Amino acid sequence: MTQTQSFSNSTVLQIFNKYTYRILVFVAILTFLLCNSPALAVVVKNPGATCNTNFAQGSFTSRDYNNLVSAVDDNSYVNILGNAAGSIPLQIKVSTSESSASTTKANFGIVTQSSDSTITAINTRRTFPTVSDYTDITFDFRNNTTLQPIYLTNFALSAFDVDYSNNTSNYFDDNIIVTGRDQNNVEISGTLQTIAGSNITSGSRGIYTSNTSDPNCTGQSMDVKCQASIKFSQPIKSVKIRYTNYTLNSNKSPTNQEIDFRVDNYCYVPEYIFSGTVFDDNGGIPENRANKDNADITTPSSIYTNRPKYFNGEYDPTFSETGISGSTVRLTNCSNTSTTYPTQSVLKNGAPVGEYQISIPKTTLGNNTNLCLIENRTGDTYPIRTSNENKNVGFTTTNYNYPDNNFGRVIAENAALVLRKAQYVNNCRADINYTDSKLNIAGNTNPNTGFSEYSITDNLNLGQCIAYRITATNRANSPINNFVMQDKLQKKEPGGALVTSVLANPISNTVDYASDSVPIGQNGVVKTNSFVLPLRSKRVFYFNTKYGTTVDP
């Protein structure tokens, strides 16, 4: 029994030891697989691509990669959504070129890391006809607001699956050269960053694998051992990836090969951009038909009838309104407009006439958030404003783009206000009915029979009166605020009028006239109260004067 019992215990111990060994081997294999499985490989960010204080840091979203791939080689820029909350106004154009027309372009598409679907890269697969052939992939950067080049600092890019095969039936040797264009348009090289576990090195030939004993990576795995990380410390406006072969044996012929690449991140000092147009607010009225005396806003034949966009303070290019040159626009502190940030003439590179643009780095503004734009010009062209010269931009620190800060002007012939003066010779009756239709016949040529814009041709007798009708017409599509009509009565003086006139009865609508207007029987200035003259409207004022008097005012 003991023997049997002893034998049984010995057998159990052997079985246990055998299975313990197998379990340990299984665990070791599992651990090896977990550590080396491409599905669990981790993408390492470029360790040098950090941003300094006041810089914004951005990187691409998966949607950005998809948009870029869909627009490759169509000569269009794609807006990069990024993850910088709108502080980096980036657009990118992607283009490719081949050294040989015989290169087989098998793919230019999106791949996603299986262990993390948020990690996306662009995959390109090529079969080069010779070991010296290549594909150039270029990313051109542009500011999506100014449409001018944008310069990104610490731009970091990773390439994956940079390996080689010495299998004669499937030969390739991945070789990558990454360059950028700096602010002087000089082509510069990036710096290879150290990544723990990576077999990639760099030299005069570019970027390649340094470990010939472990040359291969699983395709589209983004395995860290075949990851090359490149950084540009200098600001660059574009980056070019040259994908090619490298071999000392020219007898070798490459077959299909592929790499993946993705933008890790980039840095940029956020800029606030203020822009707009100084424009001719003529509503489509040709300059040769503009007339400062035309008060007709109702007759169909009048150029000022049915002009809804004329003199409205809004830029309407569809109504033939165009920009005008000669102005400057400055960005100021609204509380102290003498504090001016950089001023730019109403010109920008390649822009239509009248457009302006002011770009201010975030660091320039300090703590000031009360910002205004002020437009001014010298000379006598377009002397009349149709909008306020000072615009508060409504600044907030989270909004980086302030477009459509437009300033309207018109030529003198297109002024909003037209004053027409008519006169009526009368015998100083105190009961004149100024609004009598018989006295207000349109086109009357005889001031002795009613109000007329024609000159008085008959001799006037001392003591006769001349009544005046002044019609104020607002032709604009904006109200005229604080309108005051003033008319200075003639006064006899050297080099002046022959006689002196004084204000006489009757005065129409006495409430229209200001308290400091000239009193009855005196010479001076006839002055109304302040009114709002609504858009596309008229207002008529009447008063009477005694022509010639011996009264010394």
VEXKE-812628 format. One line per field, with one value per residue (C-alpha): x, y, z. Coordinates in Angstrom, 1 decimal, padded with zeros to 4 digits. Layout:
<nodes>
u <- (X,...) $
v <- (Y,...) $
w <- (Z,...) $
</nodes>
This chain:
<nodes>
u <- (000.0,002.8,004.6,001.5,000.8,004.4,004.1,000.9,002.4,005.4,003.2,001.1,004.2,005.6,002.3,002.1,005.7,005.1,002.0,003.6,006.4,003.9,002.0,005.1,006.1,002.6,002.8,006.3,005.0,001.9,004.0,006.3,003.3,001.7,005.0,005.6,002.1,001.7,-001.9,-000.7,002.2,002.1,002.7,005.3,004.9,007.8,009.6,010.9,007.7,006.6,005.5,006.8,004.7,002.1,002.2,-000.8,-000.2,-002.2,-002.4,-004.7,-007.9,-009.0,-011.3,-008.4,-006.5,-009.6,-010.1,-006.5,-006.5,-009.7,-008.2,-004.8,-003.5,-006.7,-004.8,-007.1,-006.5,-008.2,-009.2,-007.6,-010.0,-007.2,-007.5,-006.4,-009.8,-009.6,-006.4,-004.4,-006.0,-004.4,-005.2,-003.1,-002.7,-001.4,000.3,002.4,004.8,006.6,010.1,008.9,005.7,006.3,005.9,002.9,000.8,-001.0,-002.5,-002.7,-005.2,-006.0,-005.0,-005.9,-004.0,-005.9,-005.4,-006.4,-008.9,-008.0,-004.5,-004.7,-002.0,-001.7,-000.6,001.2,002.2,004.5,006.3,009.3,010.7,014.3,016.0,016.6,013.0,010.9,007.6,007.4,004.5,004.3,002.2,001.8,000.6,-001.7,-003.5,-007.3,-008.1,-005.4,-004.8,-001.1,001.6,001.5,004.7,004.5,007.2,008.3,006.4,006.8,006.1,006.4,006.9,006.1,006.9,010.3,012.0,013.4,013.3,016.2,014.0,014.9,011.3,010.1,012.9,012.7,014.7,012.5,014.3,012.7,014.0,012.0,012.6,010.8,010.7,011.6,010.6,013.3,011.9,015.1,014.9,016.0,016.2,014.5,016.0,015.6,014.3,015.3,012.5,013.0,012.7,013.1,015.5,015.5,018.6,019.4,022.4,023.2,020.8,017.9,016.0,016.3,016.4,019.7,019.0,019.6,019.1,015.5,014.5,010.8,007.7,004.2,002.6,000.2,000.9,002.6,005.1,007.4,010.5,010.0,009.0,011.0,010.2,011.3,011.1,011.7,012.7,012.6,009.2,008.3,005.6,005.7,007.1,008.1,008.4,010.5,009.8,012.3,014.7,018.3,020.6,024.3,023.3,021.9,021.1,018.2,014.8,012.3,008.8,005.8,006.6,004.7,005.0,002.7,003.1,001.3,001.7,002.4,001.9,003.0,003.2,002.0,001.6,-002.1,-002.9,-006.0,-006.9,-009.0,-010.1,-012.6,-012.9,-013.1,-015.7,-017.7,-021.2,-022.9,-025.5,-024.6,-025.0,-022.4,-020.1,-021.0,-024.7,-024.3,-025.8,-025.5,-028.7,-031.0,-033.6,-035.9,-036.3,-039.7,-039.8,-038.8,-036.5,-034.4,-031.1,-031.8,-035.2,-035.2,-031.7,-032.0,-028.2,-027.1,-025.6,-026.6,-023.2,-023.1,-020.7,-022.7,-020.4,-023.4,-024.6,-021.4,-019.9,-016.2,-013.2,-011.5,-007.9,-006.3,-007.4,-005.6,-007.1,-005.6,-006.3,-006.6,-007.5,-011.1,-010.6,-007.5,-007.4,-003.9,-002.8,-002.4,-001.4,000.3,-001.5,-001.8,-002.6,-005.7,-003.7,-002.7,-000.7,-002.8,-006.0,-008.6,-008.5,-009.7,-009.2,-007.2,-006.0,-004.3,-002.7,-001.8,000.0,-001.8,001.3,001.0,-002.3,-001.5,-004.6,-006.4,-009.7,-011.4,-010.4,-011.6,-010.8,-010.5,-010.5,-009.2,-007.9,-006.2,-007.1,-010.5,-011.7,-014.7,-015.1,-018.4,-018.7,-021.6,-020.6,-019.0,-015.2,-014.8,-015.9,-015.7,-014.7,-016.5,-013.2,-013.1,-010.0,-011.5,-012.3,-009.3,-011.0,-012.8,-013.8,-016.2,-015.2,-016.1,-016.1,-018.3,-017.6,-019.1,-018.1,-019.5,-022.1,-023.6,-024.1,-027.1,-028.6,-029.9,-031.1,-033.3,-034.2,-037.1,-038.2,-041.5,-041.8,-044.7,-046.1,-045.3,-048.8,-049.0,-051.4,-049.5,-050.6,-047.2,-048.6,-051.1,-050.8,-051.1,-047.9,-046.1,-046.4,-043.6,-041.4,-042.7,-040.4,-041.8,-041.0,-043.7,-046.5,-045.3,-042.2,-039.7,-036.1,-035.5,-033.8,-035.8,-035.6,-037.9,-036.8,-037.7,-039.0,-037.6,-040.1,-041.2,-040.7,-039.2,-040.4,-038.2,-039.0,-036.1,-036.6,-034.3,-034.2,-032.5,-031.7,-029.8,-030.9,-029.7,-031.3,-029.6,-029.4,-029.0,-030.1,-030.1,-031.1,-029.4,-029.7,-027.9,-029.9,-028.1,-026.5,-025.3,-021.6,-018.5,-018.1,-021.3,-025.0,-026.5,-029.2,-029.9,-032.8,-034.6,-036.9,-040.6,-043.9,-045.3,-043.1,-044.4,-044.4,-042.7,-041.9,-039.4,-037.1,-034.5,-034.7,-031.5,-032.8,-033.0,-036.1,-038.6,-037.3,-033.7,-030.9,-029.0,-029.2,-032.5,-031.9,-034.1,-034.1,-032.2,-034.2,-033.9,-034.4,-035.5,-034.1,-035.6,-037.6,-038.1,-038.8,-039.9,-039.2,-040.8,-039.9,-040.4,-037.9,-038.2,-036.0,-034.2,-034.5,-033.1,-033.1,-029.7,-029.7) $
v <- (000.0,002.2,001.3,001.8,004.9,006.1,005.3,007.2,010.3,010.2,009.9,012.9,015.0,014.2,015.1,018.3,019.3,018.6,020.7,023.4,023.6,023.7,026.5,028.5,028.0,029.1,032.2,033.0,032.6,034.7,037.4,037.4,037.7,040.5,042.4,041.9,041.8,044.6,045.0,046.3,048.4,051.9,055.0,057.2,061.0,063.0,063.7,067.1,068.5,070.5,074.1,077.1,079.4,081.4,078.9,076.7,073.1,071.2,067.8,066.2,064.4,061.3,063.4,065.6,062.6,061.4,064.9,065.2,061.8,062.6,065.8,064.6,066.0,068.1,071.4,072.4,073.3,071.4,073.0,071.3,071.0,069.9,069.9,073.5,075.0,077.2,078.9,077.5,078.6,075.8,074.6,072.0,071.0,067.5,066.7,063.8,063.5,060.4,060.2,057.6,057.2,053.4,053.5,051.5,053.6,050.9,053.0,056.4,056.0,055.8,053.2,053.0,051.3,048.2,048.8,052.5,053.6,057.3,056.8,057.3,057.5,057.8,054.7,054.8,051.7,051.7,049.4,051.3,050.3,050.9,051.3,055.0,055.9,057.8,059.3,062.9,063.7,067.4,069.1,072.9,074.9,078.0,080.3,079.6,083.3,085.2,082.5,083.2,080.7,079.8,078.9,076.0,075.6,072.2,070.4,066.7,063.8,060.1,057.5,053.8,050.4,051.7,048.3,046.2,042.7,040.8,038.2,038.0,037.3,040.4,042.8,046.4,048.7,051.5,054.9,058.2,061.7,064.4,068.1,071.4,074.9,077.7,081.4,082.1,079.3,077.3,073.6,072.3,068.9,067.8,066.1,062.4,062.1,059.2,056.7,053.8,050.5,052.0,050.4,053.5,055.6,058.5,059.5,061.1,058.7,059.7,057.5,053.7,050.7,050.0,046.5,044.0,041.1,042.1,043.9,043.4,044.9,043.9,046.1,048.9,048.0,051.2,049.2,051.4,049.5,050.7,054.2,057.2,060.5,063.8,067.3,070.8,073.4,076.2,077.5,075.8,076.4,073.0,069.5,067.0,063.2,061.5,057.7,055.7,052.6,052.3,049.5,049.0,046.3,047.9,044.5,044.2,045.1,046.4,045.0,046.3,048.2,050.5,053.0,054.9,058.4,060.8,064.3,064.1,067.8,071.4,074.7,078.2,081.6,082.3,085.5,087.6,088.7,091.8,092.3,094.0,096.4,100.1,100.4,102.7,102.5,103.6,100.8,100.4,104.0,104.7,107.6,109.4,109.5,110.6,114.0,115.9,117.9,115.0,114.8,112.6,109.2,108.2,108.8,105.5,107.4,108.8,107.0,107.4,105.5,101.9,101.8,099.6,099.2,102.7,104.5,101.8,101.2,097.6,096.2,094.7,093.5,092.0,095.5,096.6,098.1,097.9,098.6,101.9,102.7,105.4,104.6,103.3,101.2,101.1,098.8,100.7,100.5,101.8,103.5,105.3,105.5,107.0,103.5,102.0,098.5,097.9,099.9,098.5,100.3,099.1,096.6,093.0,090.7,089.7,091.1,093.2,097.0,098.2,095.1,095.3,092.9,093.3,090.3,090.6,087.9,087.0,088.1,091.7,092.5,091.8,092.1,094.6,093.2,096.5,096.8,099.2,099.7,103.2,104.1,107.4,108.8,111.9,113.9,114.8,111.6,109.8,112.5,111.3,108.3,105.9,104.1,105.0,105.6,103.7,100.1,098.1,094.6,092.8,091.1,087.9,085.8,082.6,084.1,084.6,085.9,089.2,089.6,092.0,095.1,097.2,101.0,102.7,106.0,107.8,110.6,114.1,113.6,110.7,112.5,111.3,114.7,117.0,120.5,122.3,125.9,127.7,131.3,133.2,137.0,138.2,141.4,140.3,138.9,137.4,134.7,133.0,129.4,127.8,124.4,125.8,123.6,126.7,128.0,124.7,123.8,121.5,123.2,126.7,129.2,132.4,133.2,135.9,133.4,130.7,128.9,128.5,127.4,129.9,133.3,136.4,138.5,141.4,144.3,144.0,146.9,147.7,146.3,143.3,139.8,136.7,133.4,130.3,126.7,124.4,120.7,118.3,114.9,111.9,109.7,107.1,103.8,104.9,107.5,110.9,111.5,114.9,116.8,120.5,122.9,126.4,129.3,132.6,135.6,138.1,141.1,144.3,144.7,145.5,142.8,141.2,141.6,144.8,144.9,143.3,140.9,140.1,137.3,138.1,136.5,134.1,131.2,127.7,125.2,127.3,124.2,123.1,126.1,126.1,128.5,130.2,130.7,134.4,136.2,138.0,141.4,140.4,139.4,136.2,132.4,130.6,127.3,124.3,121.9,118.6,115.9,112.4,112.3,108.8,106.8,107.6,110.5,114.3,117.1,120.7,123.9,127.3,130.8,134.4,137.3,141.0,142.1,145.3,147.3,150.2,148.3,147.9,144.4) $
w <- (000.0,001.0,-002.1,-004.1,-002.2,-002.8,-006.4,-006.7,-005.1,-007.3,-010.4,-009.3,-008.7,-012.1,-013.8,-011.8,-012.7,-016.4,-016.5,-014.5,-017.0,-019.9,-018.2,-017.7,-021.3,-022.4,-020.2,-021.5,-025.1,-024.3,-022.7,-025.8,-028.1,-026.1,-026.1,-029.8,-031.2,-033.9,-032.8,-029.4,-030.6,-029.3,-031.4,-029.7,-030.2,-031.3,-028.0,-029.2,-030.5,-027.5,-027.7,-025.8,-023.7,-025.7,-028.5,-029.4,-030.1,-032.7,-034.4,-037.0,-036.3,-038.1,-040.2,-041.2,-042.6,-044.5,-046.0,-047.0,-048.7,-050.6,-052.0,-052.9,-056.2,-056.9,-056.2,-053.4,-049.8,-047.1,-043.8,-040.9,-038.0,-035.6,-031.9,-031.1,-030.6,-033.7,-032.6,-035.6,-038.9,-041.0,-044.5,-046.3,-049.9,-050.6,-053.9,-055.1,-058.0,-059.4,-060.8,-063.3,-065.2,-064.8,-061.0,-059.8,-057.4,-055.5,-052.6,-051.0,-048.3,-044.6,-042.1,-038.4,-035.6,-034.6,-030.9,-031.0,-033.7,-032.9,-034.2,-038.0,-040.6,-044.4,-046.2,-049.5,-051.4,-054.4,-056.8,-058.2,-061.6,-060.4,-057.1,-057.9,-058.4,-055.9,-054.9,-053.5,-051.2,-050.4,-047.7,-048.4,-045.4,-045.7,-043.4,-044.0,-043.2,-045.1,-047.7,-047.3,-046.2,-042.6,-040.7,-038.2,-035.5,-034.1,-036.9,-036.0,-038.4,-037.9,-040.6,-039.8,-041.3,-042.4,-043.0,-045.8,-047.2,-048.6,-050.1,-053.7,-054.6,-052.7,-052.5,-051.1,-048.9,-047.5,-047.6,-046.6,-047.0,-045.1,-045.9,-045.2,-046.6,-044.2,-044.2,-046.8,-049.0,-048.4,-048.3,-044.8,-043.2,-040.1,-037.1,-036.3,-032.7,-030.4,-029.7,-027.3,-029.2,-032.7,-035.1,-037.4,-038.0,-040.4,-042.5,-045.8,-047.6,-045.3,-042.9,-042.9,-040.6,-038.9,-037.6,-040.4,-038.0,-037.5,-040.7,-041.1,-039.5,-040.1,-042.7,-041.5,-037.8,-036.9,-034.8,-032.8,-033.9,-037.5,-036.5,-037.5,-035.9,-037.5,-036.1,-037.6,-035.0,-037.5,-038.8,-042.0,-044.6,-046.3,-045.8,-048.4,-047.9,-050.5,-050.5,-052.4,-052.3,-051.3,-052.2,-053.0,-055.3,-058.5,-059.8,-057.4,-058.6,-056.0,-055.7,-053.8,-050.7,-048.4,-045.5,-043.2,-042.0,-039.7,-038.4,-034.6,-033.7,-034.5,-032.8,-033.7,-032.0,-032.4,-034.4,-034.3,-037.8,-038.5,-042.1,-044.3,-047.3,-047.7,-050.5,-052.7,-051.3,-054.5,-054.7,-058.4,-059.4,-062.1,-061.3,-064.5,-063.5,-059.9,-059.2,-055.9,-056.8,-057.8,-055.1,-057.0,-055.2,-056.6,-060.4,-062.2,-064.6,-061.7,-061.0,-057.3,-057.4,-056.4,-055.1,-052.0,-051.6,-052.2,-049.1,-046.6,-045.0,-046.2,-048.7,-051.6,-054.4,-056.3,-056.8,-058.5,-055.3,-055.4,-053.1,-053.2,-052.6,-050.5,-047.0,-043.9,-041.2,-037.7,-034.8,-031.5,-027.9,-027.9,-024.6,-025.8,-029.6,-029.5,-028.6,-032.0,-032.9,-036.3,-039.0,-042.5,-045.7,-047.5,-049.5,-049.1,-051.3,-054.3,-052.8,-054.6,-054.3,-050.9,-048.9,-045.7,-043.2,-039.8,-038.1,-034.5,-032.5,-029.3,-027.4,-028.7,-027.2,-023.6,-021.5,-023.8,-025.0,-025.9,-029.6,-032.3,-036.0,-037.3,-041.0,-042.4,-045.6,-047.0,-050.1,-051.3,-053.1,-051.6,-048.9,-047.5,-045.1,-045.2,-042.0,-038.7,-039.0,-035.7,-035.3,-032.1,-033.2,-030.4,-029.4,-027.4,-026.6,-028.1,-031.5,-033.8,-036.9,-037.3,-041.0,-042.7,-040.8,-043.8,-044.2,-046.8,-048.6,-051.6,-053.9,-053.3,-056.1,-054.2,-050.9,-049.0,-048.2,-051.0,-050.0,-052.6,-052.0,-053.7,-053.3,-053.5,-053.8,-051.6,-050.1,-046.5,-045.8,-042.4,-043.5,-046.3,-046.6,-047.3,-048.2,-050.7,-053.8,-056.0,-054.4,-054.8,-058.4,-059.6,-062.2,-061.6,-063.3,-061.9,-058.2,-058.3,-058.6,-056.2,-054.9,-057.7,-057.9,-060.7,-060.0,-059.3,-062.5,-061.7,-059.5,-055.9,-053.9,-050.5,-048.0,-050.1,-048.7,-050.0,-048.6,-048.8,-049.0,-048.2,-049.0,-047.3,-049.0,-047.6,-050.6,-048.5,-047.2,-043.7,-041.5,-041.0,-037.3,-035.7,-038.8,-038.3,-041.2,-041.0,-043.4,-042.9,-044.0,-046.2,-044.7,-046.3,-045.8,-047.8,-050.4,-049.4,-050.1,-051.4,-048.7,-045.3,-044.8,-041.6,-040.5,-041.1,-040.3,-040.9,-039.8,-040.7,-037.9,-035.3,-033.2,-035.9,-035.1,-032.4,-029.5,-030.7,-034.2,-035.4,-034.0,-036.0,-037.3,-036.8,-039.2,-038.4,-038.9,-039.3,-037.5,-036.8,-033.9,-034.3,-036.3,-037.4,-041.2,-041.9,-044.8,-048.2,-046.9,-047.3,-044.9,-045.9,-044.0,-044.7,-043.5,-044.7,-044.9,-045.4,-048.3,-047.6,-044.4,-042.5,-039.3,-037.8,-036.3) $
</nodes>
